[in-house]
Amino acid sequence: MIKKRSVVRIVLGMIVLLFLAKPSIIQADTLNEFKLKNGIKGVEILLEQPEVFPLDKEPILSKNARYIDYSATIYEATNKSSSVEIKYKAEAVNNSKKADTIKRTVTRNKFLKGSVSTTADFKMIAAKVGVKAEIGLGKSKTVTTQHTWTIPAKTKTTIKFGSKVYTTRGNIVRYDRGKVIKRKPVDAKYSHCEYTSKVSKKIK
């Protein structure tokens, strides 16, 4: 006779396996299959939560590699990186002998968040790292735009759309004749432009 505990373990194991077998699509995401008059067909996903992909991580100079012999307030970064946040993905197949297009209304997020507390401090940070924000401090906004992508003939084309994001962490440091008078740790994460990509692969 099988014990109750064993039965419970078997049932739980089956539930886990069924969960893992499902595609990695969040329940709130929107999954659409489409077929256009021009012969293009495919599938698209409108993501409820953006997928994040790193682009690069910038090297940071060692603190021992710098010397400041003047009085000033500057931003010293300890971490800087770029990424993209994808809100729309699509895979389109064009079996015809001619290139064609798909047009979609898509959304993305503009935002500026972090522990940086004043616009003046953020302007100092943005000037130092060389990447400006596309929206004001502490603000966020969902923007809608219409995009048209060309799908080459006899290809399977993957499309992604979202925002480029910059992240930095460090200290705003006040120097007086080369000596540190005040050091304030800050961080900021913000969108700075639209991101779109298209990769096409030939099909028979």
Secondary structure, 3 states (H helix, E strand, C coil): CCCHHHHHHHHHHHHHHHHHHCCCCCCCCEEEEEECCCCCEEEEEEEEEEEEEEEEECCCCCHHHCCCCCCEEEEEEEEEEEEEEEEEEEEEEECCCCCEEEEEEEEEEEEEEECCCCHHHHHHHHHHHCCCCCCCCCCEEEEEEEEEEEECCCEEEEEEEEEEEEEEEEEEEEEECCEEEEEEEEEEEEEEEEEEEEEEEECC
